[in-house]
Amino acid sequence: MRTLSSIKKDLEFNKDLFSLLEVLKTIAVSQYRTLEQKMKVFEKFRLTIESFFGFIDTQKTDHPFLRPKDKRQVVVAITSDSGFLGGLNRQIISTAINELAETSGKLIIIGERGKIYARETNIPFVAFSGIRDEDRHAQAMQLRDYVMTTLKQNAIGGLKVIYPRPVSFTVQHVETITFLPYKPTAEGVAHTGAAKDIIIESGIDDILEYVVYLWVGQRLYELFGLSRLAEFAARFVHLEESTQKLKEMDAKQRLQYFRVRHELIDRNMRELFSARLLFTSKH
């Protein structure tokens, strides 16, 4: 049977750990709210970019960004550098591997945790450092440049990005977005409409490449921000689950503490009563 002192030490440890978890939860909420206020979705930029397709006749080009001849694809998996997100990171890597199982290609992983899980699969990959809020834009542009160069040099026409989407503060879903082949939305094309009497100095393929280049960079930047939001939210959920488990454990240990304490008191009382009876019988 455990001693009172050992149980009491565990209760004190639980109390300190509970305080630490509460602090970490507060930090996660603060980080989420701060980034959420800074986040911008550049919908007008997207519509402007897509409106260029109203000026060009896409039927006159067989650019692989629109009509890929090679079915291979580049798959980007956005994971985290921090702990408490093992389940979410594993799901992202599993989704990326399943995508490559269907259509072969190249795997790119963002984040240290994703690299750890990907090594277990023995699948080759290219790694980039995890997202840092202060460098998020520069990191998105760096990835954009690498991906676009890889696509052009290897004549690959497929690009998919897998990331954690923050549905709400307590719910995150792993989502797969197809970047290429590029398909402008009907809303974006209709923003300007087709124009017949426009002089196009550059080649259609060159215009197409540059438009897609701008769009991919901006979209990656947005997804990096959403991934960070999902990271903070998932961390809070994990910490909250740990807090609830700690409360349950603490409640059991308190019951054990009082049971041992009562048993000790009862034993001491019995011993005192027996000693008193013995003393009385002798006198």
N, C-alpha and C positions, 0 to 999 in steps of 0.2 A: 504494500500500500504506500502511496506517495505521502510524503510529509507535508505538513502545513506550510513550512518555509518554501519548499520547491513550488507548490501550487501558487503561493503568494507572489513569488518571483515571476511566474508565468503571467499572472494577472497584471502585474506592473508592466511587464514587457508588452502585453496586449494593449494596455492603455497608451503607452508611448507609440506603438505602431499605429494605433487608431488615429492618434493626433497627426502622425506623419502622413497617413493616407488622406486625411481631411485637407492638409496643406497642399498635397499633390493634386487633389481634385479641384481645389480652388484655383491653382495655377493653370490647370488644363482648361477650366471654364474661362478664365481671364484671357488666355492665349486664343481661345476660340472666338470670343467676342471681339477682341482687338483685331484679329485678322478678318473676321466677318465684316466689320465696319470699313476695312480698307479694301476689301474685295470689290472688283468691278467686272461686270460682264459687258464686253464691248460689242453689243448687239448692232449698233449703228456701223461700227467698223466692219463687221461680218457682212452686213447687207451691202455696204459700199464695195467691198471686195467682190462679192458675188455678182454685183450689178455689171461688172466688166464682161460677164458672159452674155449680157444683152447686146454688146457691141461687136462680138466676134461670132463667126460661124464655126461652131465646134465640129461640124460635120466635115470640115476641110482639114482636120488634123487627126493623126493617129498617134498622138503623143501618149506614151505609156502611163502618164498620170491620169488620163481619161480612159484609155483603152489599152490596158496592159497586155503585152504579148507573152510575158513570163508570169506564171501564176505564183511564183515565190513571193514571200512577203517579209517585211521587217515588223517584228512585234516588240513593242516597248512596254515593259512592266514597271509601274511606279510603286515602289515600296517605301518603307520607313527606315530611319537609322535608329530610332528609339525602341525601348522595350515596351512591354504590356500589349503588343499588337501582333503576337505570334500567329493567332488564328487568321487574322485579316491578311497578313503578308503571305502566309502559306496559300491562302485561297487565290491571291493574285498570281503567284508563281504557277500554281496548278492550272489556272485558266490560260496563262500564256503558253504553257507546255502543251495543253490540249489544242490550242490554236495551231501550234507548229506541227502537231501530230496530223492534223487535217491537211494543212498546206505547209510544205517545208519552207525554210527561210532562215532569218537571222534574229537572234534574241538579244535585246538590249535591256539591261536592268538598271533602274535608278534606286539607290539606297543600299546600305550595308546588309540589312536583314534579308533582302531579296537575294543578294549574292550568296549568303550562307545557305539558304534553302535550295538555290539553284545548283550549288556545288554537289549536293546530295544526289542530283539526277544525272550528273556526268554529261550534261548538255553544254556545249560551248556557248559562251555569251560575252558580250562587251558590257563593261560596268561603268557607270557614272556615279559620282558622289550623291548622297542624299540631298534633298531639297533644304535649302537654308532661306529663311524669309527675306533676309537682307540681300541675298544674291539670286532670288528667284527668277527675275527677268533675264539676267545674264546667263543663268543655267539653262533656261528655256531656249534662248537663242543659240547657245553652244550645242545643245542637243539637236535643234532644228538644222543647223549647218551640217552636223555629222550625218544625220539621217538623210537629208536631201542629197548630199554628196554620195552616200552609199547607194541610194536608189538609182542615181544617174549612172554611176560607174558600173554597176552590176545589172543595169536595165531591169530592175525590179519595180513592179508597178503597184505592189500592195503594201499598205502601212496601217497597222492597227495599234491602238494604245489602250492598255488595260490599267485602270486606276480605281481607287476607292472613292465612291461618290457619297457625299454626306446627304442622305435623304432628309435627315433631321438631326438634332443634337444627340439623339440616342440610337439612331438607325443608320447604318452604312451598308451600301451594296457595292460589290465589285462589278464594274461596268466595262464593257468593251466597245470602243468607238472606232469605226472604220474611217480613216483619213483619206486613204487612196485605195482604189481609184476614186478620184474626186468627183463628187456629185453635188453641184450647187442646188440649193433648195429652190422650189418654184417661187417662193416669196422673194428670195434674193434676186433672181433673174428678172422678175416682174418689177423690181424696184425702179429700173430704168427703162426696160423694154428694148427690143431690137432697134438698132439704128442702121439705116442703109447707106446714107451719104456721109460716111466718116472715113477719113484717110488714115490708114494704119501704116505707120512708117516701119515699125518693127515687125518681125515675123510673128505669126500667130503662136507658134510653139514657144518663142521667147517670152511673149506676153503671158501665156498660160503658166509657164514655169515661175515667172516672177510673182504672179498673183497667188499661185498655190504656195510659193515660198513665204510670202507675207502671212497668208492665212494659217499655215502650219505653225509658224512661230507664235502668233497671237493665241492660237488655240492651245498650244502646249503651255503657254504662260498661264492661261486660265485653269487648265487642268492641274498644274502644279499647285495653284492656290487652293483648289477644291480638295486635292489630296491632303494638303496640310490641315485643312478644316476637318476632314474625315479622321486624320491622325489624332488630333486633339480630342475629338468627340469619342473615338474608340478608346482612347486612353482613359477618359473619364468613366466610360461604361465599365471598363475592366477594373478600374480602381473602386468603383461603386460595388461591383460584384465581390471584390476582395474584402471590402468593408462589411458587407452583409455576412460573408463567411466568417470573418473575424468576430462579429457580434455573436453569431451562433456558437462559435468555439468558446468565446468568453463566457457566455451564459452557462455552457456545460461545465466549464472549469469553476465557475462560482458555485454551482450546485455541488460539485465535488468538494470544493473548499468547505462549504458549510456542513456537508455530510461528515467529512473527516473531523472537522472541528467538534461537531456534536458527539461523534463517537469518542473522541478524545476526552471531552468533558464528562460523558457518561462513564467511561472507564475510570477516570480520576475519582468521580463520585463514588463508584462502586468500591474502589480501592480504599478510599477514605472511610466509607461506611463499614467495610470489612475490618479495617484496622481499628475502628472505634469499638465494634462488637468484640473483637479479640481483646482489646484493652479492658473493656467492661467485664468480660468473663473472667479475667485474671484477678480482678479486684472485687 
